[in-house]
């Protein structure tokens, strides 16, 4: 989780703690304000490299208010720009830029940094549909029950013991 504290009086945004996130998934973001803004407030959060050429690698601008001082959103860390940037890197320190609109005026906090790591296990986060093939290498040494359609297969050391 990216947990940000924003002081509306000074315009300073900072992480609540040193933060490491994983590329390749949704990352929860919480913004906690120093005081009630007294009206509507909008946020934009951009993640980019620490370089002389700014670039957006991931972006979030949809936040839900939990109350008048706390806002939540999900940063899409599956963004192809971030994935491309992370190729060949074990970790990367990236800058975050937080902007907010209050009383019709946009303000931008000084950047703060966090660490991004690539995912260790890659693949879809949910079912893509279609057939799934189990290979001997997937089942060797597996003991337990496997449900296929309306049948339950009991496996012992990767071999079908019974079908019910």
C-alpha positions as CSV (number, residue, x, y, z in Angstrom):
1,X,0.0,0.0,0.0
2,X,1.1,3.5,-0.7
3,X,0.1,5.5,2.4
4,X,0.5,9.3,1.8
5,X,0.0,12.1,4.3
6,X,-0.7,15.5,2.7
7,X,-0.4,18.7,4.7
8,X,-2.9,21.1,3.0
9,X,-1.3,24.1,4.7
10,X,2.3,23.5,3.6
11,X,1.6,21.5,0.4
12,X,4.0,18.8,1.6
13,X,3.1,15.2,0.8
14,X,5.1,12.3,2.3
15,X,4.9,8.6,2.7
16,X,3.8,7.3,6.1
17,X,6.6,4.8,5.9
18,X,9.3,3.6,3.5
19,X,7.3,1.9,0.8
20,X,8.0,-1.0,-1.6
21,X,5.3,-1.9,-4.2
22,X,5.1,-4.6,-6.8
23,X,4.7,-3.9,-10.5
24,X,2.1,-6.0,-12.3
25,X,-0.9,-5.5,-10.1
26,X,-3.2,-3.1,-8.4
27,X,-1.6,-1.1,-5.6
28,X,-3.9,0.5,-2.9
29,X,-3.3,4.2,-2.3
30,X,-4.5,6.0,0.8
31,X,-4.2,9.8,1.1
32,X,-4.7,11.2,4.6
33,X,-5.2,15.0,4.8
34,X,-3.9,17.1,7.7
35,X,-7.3,18.8,8.0
36,X,-10.7,18.8,6.5
37,X,-10.5,20.6,3.1
38,X,-13.8,22.3,3.7
39,X,-15.2,21.3,0.2
40,X,-14.5,19.2,-2.8
41,X,-11.0,18.0,-3.5
42,X,-9.6,16.0,-6.4
43,X,-6.3,14.1,-6.7
44,X,-3.9,12.9,-9.3
45,X,-1.0,10.6,-8.6
46,X,1.8,9.9,-11.1
47,X,4.7,7.5,-10.8
48,X,7.8,8.2,-12.9
49,X,11.5,7.6,-13.2
50,X,14.1,9.7,-11.3
51,X,15.6,11.4,-14.4
52,X,16.0,14.7,-16.1
53,X,13.3,13.7,-18.6
54,X,10.0,13.2,-16.7
55,X,7.7,10.4,-17.9
56,X,4.6,8.9,-16.5
57,X,4.9,5.2,-15.9
58,X,1.6,4.7,-13.9
59,X,-1.2,7.1,-13.1
60,X,-4.2,7.3,-10.8
61,X,-6.9,10.0,-10.7
62,X,-10.0,8.1,-9.2
63,X,-10.2,8.3,-5.4
64,X,-13.1,7.5,-3.1
65,X,-13.6,9.5,0.1
66,X,-13.7,7.3,3.2
67,X,-14.4,10.4,5.2
68,X,-13.6,14.1,4.7
69,X,-9.9,13.6,5.4
70,X,-9.1,10.1,4.0
71,X,-9.2,9.0,0.3
72,X,-8.5,5.6,-1.3
73,X,-7.7,4.6,-4.8
74,X,-6.0,1.7,-6.7
75,X,-2.8,2.5,-8.7
76,X,-2.7,0.4,-11.9
77,X,0.8,-1.0,-11.7
78,X,0.1,-3.2,-14.7
79,X,0.6,-0.2,-17.0
80,X,2.7,-1.3,-20.0
81,X,4.9,1.8,-19.5
82,X,5.9,0.6,-16.0
83,X,6.3,-3.0,-17.2
84,X,8.6,-1.9,-20.0
85,X,10.6,0.3,-17.7
86,X,11.1,-2.6,-15.2
87,X,12.4,-5.0,-17.8
88,X,15.8,-6.2,-16.6
89,X,15.6,-4.4,-13.2
90,X,15.5,-6.1,-9.8
91,X,14.2,-2.9,-8.2
92,X,13.8,0.7,-9.2
93,X,13.4,3.9,-7.1
94,X,10.7,6.0,-8.7
95,X,9.3,9.4,-7.9
96,X,5.7,10.0,-7.1
97,X,4.0,13.3,-7.9
98,X,0.8,14.2,-6.1
99,X,-1.4,17.0,-7.4
100,X,-4.7,18.1,-6.0
101,X,-7.4,20.6,-6.9
102,X,-9.0,22.5,-4.1
103,X,-11.2,25.5,-4.6
104,X,-10.7,25.3,-8.3
105,X,-6.9,25.6,-8.0
106,X,-4.4,22.9,-8.8
107,X,-1.5,22.4,-6.5
108,X,1.5,20.0,-6.8
109,X,3.5,18.7,-3.9
110,X,7.3,18.1,-4.1
111,X,8.1,14.6,-5.3
112,X,8.6,11.8,-2.9
113,X,10.2,8.4,-3.7
114,X,9.3,4.8,-3.4
115,X,10.7,1.4,-4.5
116,X,9.2,-0.8,-7.2
117,X,9.9,-4.4,-7.6
118,X,8.9,-6.7,-10.5
119,X,6.6,-9.6,-9.7
120,X,8.2,-12.9,-9.0
121,X,5.3,-14.9,-10.3
122,X,3.9,-13.6,-13.6
123,X,0.6,-14.5,-15.2
124,X,-3.0,-13.5,-15.2
125,X,-4.5,-12.3,-12.0
126,X,-7.8,-13.9,-12.8
127,X,-9.1,-16.7,-15.0
128,X,-8.8,-16.1,-18.7
129,X,-11.4,-18.7,-19.5
130,X,-10.9,-21.6,-21.9
131,X,-9.4,-25.0,-21.2
132,X,-6.7,-25.6,-18.6
133,X,-4.3,-28.5,-19.1
134,X,-2.7,-30.2,-16.2
135,X,0.6,-31.9,-17.0
136,X,2.4,-34.6,-15.1
137,X,4.9,-32.0,-13.9
138,X,2.1,-30.0,-12.3
139,X,0.8,-33.0,-10.4
140,X,3.8,-35.0,-9.4
141,X,3.9,-35.4,-5.6
142,X,0.5,-33.8,-5.2
143,X,-2.0,-35.5,-2.9
144,X,-5.5,-34.2,-2.3
145,X,-8.8,-33.6,-4.1
146,X,-9.2,-32.0,-7.5
147,X,-12.7,-31.0,-8.7
148,X,-13.3,-31.3,-12.4
149,X,-16.8,-30.3,-13.5
150,X,-19.1,-32.4,-11.3
151,X,-16.5,-35.0,-10.5
152,X,-14.0,-35.1,-7.6
153,X,-10.7,-36.8,-8.3
154,X,-8.7,-38.0,-5.3
155,X,-5.0,-37.8,-6.1
156,X,-2.2,-39.5,-4.3
157,X,1.4,-38.6,-5.3
158,X,0.1,-37.3,-8.6
159,X,-1.9,-40.4,-9.6
160,X,-5.7,-40.6,-9.6
161,X,-6.8,-42.8,-6.7
162,X,-10.6,-42.5,-7.1
163,X,-13.3,-40.6,-9.0
164,X,-16.6,-39.7,-7.3
